Amino acid sequence: MVIAESVFDQHDVLLAKEGTSLSERHIKVFKSWGIGEVCVAGESEEQEKDYIELEKRAKASVEKELNEKFRDVLDDRVMVEIMRVAGKHLVKRLLDKET
């Protein structure tokens, strides 16, 4: 597979240029920087739609579960932020498992 768009970390440091052949090493580096997906040349619109739907379902499921667990502390800004970060990580974990 070939990377269709350059990949940057959260500090806008280039990790891989557009046109780079994707390797296991790239995937490990991307995951270590919290990058769960990259654009790949030739990926079909149907695959993208399937992934978006999967992501929506994962977010809804995680949000429902976390709202239930955090319902008694939603008036605390710190706990809301913890819930938000936990949700982000749980969705990423679910998507990594599915793809």
QUIBELJO-V503395 format. One record per helix or strand of 3 or more residues. SS is the DSSP state (h for helix, s for strand). FROM is the first residue (numbers start at 1). TO is the last residue. Records with the same first field share a line. If there is no record, write none. Layout:
BEGIN
SS: FROM-TO  FROM-TO
END
This chain:
BEGIN
s: 14-16
h: 24-32  45-73  77-98
END
